[in-house]
Amino acid sequence: NNSQEKAAHDRMVELVEKMLGAKKSLAEAQTDKDKTFFERYCDSLDGQIDALVYDLYELNADERNIIEGD
């Protein structure tokens, strides 16, 4: 119902779809250069997804650090 929640949902779906595509590309990568690229891309997407989840649950920096093991 909330437009802000819908935007967050849509962004999460977009990032997860990108992650699925990136993981497939990583599995199919032939060169070390391509593997490195897709590994870094997956890491970036993972960080973006984590940030959205943290925002969704309104976690503060200390709580985020606990989850990330820092």
N, C-alpha and C positions, 0 to 999 in steps of 0.2 A: 504494500500500500504506500509506503513512504518512498518518495523518489530517490532519496539518498541511499536507502537500503537497496533499492532496485539497481542503482548505479554500482554499488559495491558488489552485488550479486553478479551483475553483467561483467564486471571487471574480473571477478574470480573465475567465472566460466571461461572468459577469454584467455586468462593466464593458464588455466588448467589445459585448455585445448592446445595452446602453444607448447606447453610442457610435454604433452603426449606426442606431438609432432616432433619436438626436439629429441625426445628419448628414442623415437623410431629412427630419426636421422642419425643419432649417435650410434645406434646398433648397426646401422648400415654403412657407417663411415669407413672409407677405405684407407685414408691417409692419416698419419699422426696429426697433421695440421687440422684436418676436418674433425678428428676426435677431440682435439684440444678445444676447438671452437665450440663444438656442441656441448662439451662438458662445462665450459664457462657459461654458455648460454643457459644451460639447465640450472647452474648455480645461481645465476641472476634471476631467473624465473622463480626459483625456490625462495629466494630472499623476498621477492615481491609478494609472493603468496603468503609467506610468513607474516609480512608487515600488514597485509590485509586482515589476516586472522587476528593478529594482536590488536588491531584497531577495532575489529568486530567485538572482541571481548574486553575492550578498553583496558588493556594491560599497560601498566606503567613500565618505566625503564628497568627498575629492579626486578619486576616479574618477568620481563623479557629476558633479562640476563640469567635468571634461574632456569628458564626453559632452555636457553641456548648453552647452558653449562659454563657461562663466563664467571 
